[in-house]
């Protein structure tokens, strides 16, 4: 199967009949991406660790007449990711787009953040992406092309106070994706890094916080903050589809993501002062 990008001449829908795999599809950004792809007549494979959430999303999508297959997996387990790749190929015979979305948001000051928790964050957020790429890449190369979307974070472009492990994992994803994009270009495989700002998802609610004396926010207050000020996941889903169509490399999402990105690049001193201000405020 030869992979073809959007045929603008006859106006066909780019995602019509494309096979798209979305990890972390049980809620939040993954769920929003899956639903939007459903509207564009894609054929879906959705995956998540939470069986109940995954089943609900599967039912929602299938009720719209969209072809969808679901698999409960842990992205931090290479064998399970290999199984997901085989499941996807068995279900549809090919894979056009892989969306590595699954992630966790555990946080706390770096000096007291448990090493076991640090390892878990890296296992899911970073190694989950690596395993996704390695598991699906042979099929993409064999069929002559495709696209990989790695859902990163604004924290992958700019460090975030009290999220050292999370920032490290997302910086690793951003760096890996940049190199991967260059290396896979000759195989007609696009790679996009999506870097959202504050998004209203379950990542904080499902997360784990290590608190230090004097910190301004506890876990519940952080959940409330994201619910009040976070953008809806749909704000991320639309740029994902647009980025795949246009084969964009790095896409910050949300005004705060753009502001932080430019702030750091305009002045390292200014960005450092901003981070230290956050520390003094108890974030």
N, C-alpha and C positions, 0 to 999 in steps of 0.2 A: 504494500500500500504506500503510495507516494503521498507524503504530507504536503498539503497545500494551504497557504494562508488565504485570508479573506479575498474572495473573488469580487472585486468592486465593480467589474464590468457588468455583470448580470445581477448584482445586488443580493446574492444568496447570503443567508444568515451564516456567519462564520462558525457558530457553535452547533448548528443543526447537524445532528447525527454524530457529533464528535463524542468520543468516549473520554470522560473526565473522572479522575480519582481524587477524592477530597478526604484527607485525614482530619480528625477532630471535628467531624461534621455533626456531632450530636447537639451542638449549641453554638451560640455566638457567631463569630465570623465564618466558621466552616458551614454552619447551617444556612447562613445568609447567602454564601456563595453557591451552595447546592440548590437553594430555591431559585436564585436568579438564573443559574444555568438551566434549570428545569423550564423556566419561561422561554429560554432560547432553544428548546428542543434538543438539548444534549442528552446523551445516555450516561448514567451516573453509576459510580461505585463509591459508596460512602463508608467511612470507617470511624470508629470511636471506641474508647475503653468502656464507656458507660452504656451498657446494653439497653437500658430502658430509654434513655434519651435517643439513642440511635434508632431504635424501633419506632419511636414516635416520628422522627424526621423521615424515616423510610415510608411510613404510612402517609404522611403529609404529601410527600412527593409523588408516590404512586397514585394517590387519589386524583392527581392532576393529569394522569395518563402518561406520565414520564417513566421510561424504563429505568429501573434502579435496582442495584444489588447492594447488600449491606454485609459488613464483616466486623465483628468485635475484635479489636487488636490493640496491642500495646506497641507504640512506635519505637520504644526504646529497646525492643527485642528484635534482633536481626532476622531470626527465623520466622517470626510472625509477619514481618514486613515482606520477606520472600514469599510467604504464604499468600499475603494480600496481592502481590504481583501475579502469582499463578492464578489466584481466584479471579482477578480482573481479566486476564487473558482467556481463561476458560469461559467466562461469562460473555465476553464480547469479541474475542479474537484479536483485539488490538487495544492500544492505549494511546490517546492523542495528547492529553494534558494531565500532568500530575500536580496537585496542589498540596504541598507539605504545610499543613496548617496547625496540627496538634501542638500544644504547648502548655506549660504550667507557669504560674506566677508566684513562686515562693520568694519571700524577701526578708530583709533585716540588715542591720549594720554589719559591715564586712568583718569587724574584729570579733563578733560574737556569733556570726552565722555558722551553724554546724556544718562540718565538712561532709557528712553524709547527705545533708540536704543540698549542698553545693553539687555533689556528684549526681544527685537525682535530677536537679535542674538541667545540668549538662546532658544527662542521658536522654531526657525527653526533648529538650529544645534544640540541642545541637546534634547529638547522635541520631535522634529520630529523623532529622533532615538527611544526614549522611546515609542512613540505612534506606530511606525512601529513594534517594537518587541511585544508590548502588543496586537496589532491587529492581527498579523499573528501567534503568538506563539501557541494559542490553536490548530490551524490546523496542525502545525508541530508536536506537541506532539501527537495528535490523530492519525496521519498517521505513527508514529513510527520513525521520524527523519527528518533531513534536515540540512540546513546551513544558518547562518545569517552573512552577511558581513556588517560591519559598516565602511564607508569611513570616516576616521578621518583626520589627518594632522600631519605633523612634529611638528606643533604648539601644538599638543596634547601630545607630549612627552617632548617638550622644549618650554618655554614661548617665545613669539616673541614681541619685542618692538613695541609700537603703535597698537598692536592687543590684548589688554588685554581681551576684551569681547570674541573675537574669540578664543584666547588661553584658556580662562576659559571654553568655551563651548566644545572645543575639548579635553581638559584634562578630563572633565566630561564624555565624550563619551568613552575615553580610559579606565578610571577607571571602568565605568559601564560594558564595554565589557569584561574586565578582570574577573570580578566577574561572569558575565553572562556565560562566557565560562566554568567556573568551575561548576556552578550550573546546566547547561543544558547537561553536559557530559553524565549523567545517562540516558538521554532521546534520546541519539544518535543524538544530535543536536550540530553541530560545530559552533563556533563563531570566526570570524576573524576580526582583526582591521587593516585596511590599512592606513598607515601614509605617504602620499606623501609630497615631498618638494615643489619646485617652479614649478607649472604646468601651461601651457599656456591654460587657459580657460576663460570664461566670468565672473568669480567670482569677479574679481576686477572691470571690466568694468561695471558690473551690481550692484556693491557695492556702498557704501557711505562712504566718508571720512570726519572726523572732524579734521581740521587742526589747529595747534597752531603756533604762530609766531616763526620763526627760523627753522621750519621743512624743511628739504632738499628737499623732494619730495612732489609735489602736486598730486592730483588724476590722472591727465592726464599722468604725468611722471611715476607714478606707473603702469598704464596700459601699457605704452611703455616698462617699465622694464620687465614686465611679458611676453610681446610679444617677446621681444628680447632674454631673458635669460631662459624663462620657457621651460620645457620639454613638448613634445606633450602628450595629454591625453592617447594615445595608450600605452605610457610607464607605465601607471598605470593599464590599462585594462589587460595586460598580467599577471602581478603578482597577480591580483585578481583571475583569473581562476586557476593559479598554486596553490595559497594559499588554495582555496576551495578543490582542488584535494587532497592536502597533509594535509588538516586540520591544517594549521598553525595558531598561535595565534596572533602575532604582526608582521607586515611586513612594515618597512620603505621603501619608494620608492624614488630613486634618490640619487646620491652621497652626496648631501648636507644634506639630511635627515639622512643618516647613520653617517656622520661626526658630526653633531650636537648631535645626540643621544649618540654617544660614548664620545664626548667631555664633556658632562654634567656628564656622569657616571664615567669618569676618574678623573675629578676634578671640584667640585662645584665652587671653587674659579676661575678657568679658565673660566667657563661658565658665572659666574657673571661679570667678567671683560669684556667678549665679549659683553654682553648685555649693560653694561654701556658705552662701546665704541660706540655702535649703537646709544645710546641716545645722546652722545656728537656730533656724526656726523649728528644729526638732522633727524634720521629715525623716 
